[in-house]
Amino acid sequence: ELLRTMVSRFRQQLIAFFLASILLLAGMLFSLWRGIFRPLKKLEQTARSLAEGSFEPISPESSSSYSYEATSVFHAFNSIARELEADQVRLLEAHKLSSLGTIASGTAHQLNNPLNNISTSSQIALAELSEGDMEYIRKLIQTIDDEAQRASRIVRGLLEYSREQDFAIVPTSLSEVVAKAIMLVRSELPDRITITSDVGDRIILPMDGQKMTEVFLNLMINSIQAIRPPGEVTISADIQQQRNRVVIRVRDTGEGIDPADLPYVFDPFFTTKPEGRGTGLGLSVAHGIIRRHGGTIRVESRKGMGSLFIITLPLQATDSLCHSERRASQRCSQQKR
């Protein structure tokens, strides 16, 4: 009987020991989760947002529920985020000043040539009046008109680049926008250059159809002018549902872009085309329109291997997009619902 009692008591103590060990282990795991794993997860999420351009700090309300060590790391991370944001602001200001100088210099250079041609043609026409060669004078006047139209296009392009315009952001079929741009560019399409669209009919995006048509028109004209026939321009689109975006690719078989020129392709007045073939504003305007839609555009290219322009646009209207387009805010909110 005594032996049975001792065995029973030992069994109870063993069970109690195991239960205590389990509780202790659970407590240690909870402490690890609260003190290490959960803060690391939070830090990972915030670092990911920082890499995507969001400088939102870890709020004190959320950090107060963590350990002292984790909270210290959060405060250090917030300090780094604030410094990065301040550096970005300073870089943007410096870039604005640099862009202003580029725009002023580019405007002067672009307008100088047509104005010189107008002046020269006018002087020759005045001198020819006494000779009475009306056919030659007519050609000179036509040259003056052509150069005046060229100067007008430069000024109009600059206004389009710099002016803050109202966008009509509504659910719009991407395939219809691309099809309209292709139709408009057909008249400038040389022989043995084809344009192929592989954009699905079901892709509906919040955008200004007219402005986005201008984007694709500029990209296709840029591609066509870079191609020595035969060649091809292809447009495709893929939906990335989990990332709430669509990725559009405009690829050409043109001459490609020199690596040294790639950082400047979206700068105003930057162009590698021969004199008179472009103002250097088409890609800048396209970049501005896409940015106003909450999207991005970048280019991949190798000399002699063609170019690939990659556009990302949100599948649904974002708060920042709706806020920036005040007149379309009601339509944006309706779409978000």
Protein Blocks (a to p, Z undefined) as FASTA:
>chain_A
ZZmmmmmmmmmmmmmmmmmmmmmmmmmmmmmmmmmmmmmmmmmmmmmmmmnopacdcdfk
lmmmpcfklmmmmmmmmmmmmmmmmmmmmmmmmmmmmmmmmmmmmmmmmmmmmmmmmmmm
mmmmmmmmmnopaklmmmmmmmmmmmmmmmmmmmmmmmmmmpccddddddddfklmmmmm
mmmmmmmmcghiacddfbdfklccdddfklmmmmmmmmmmmmmmmpccdddddddddddf
knopacdddddfbebjafklmmmmmpghiafbdehiaghlmmmmmmmmmmmnopacdddd
dehiapaddddddfbdcfklmmmmmmlmmmmmmmmZZ
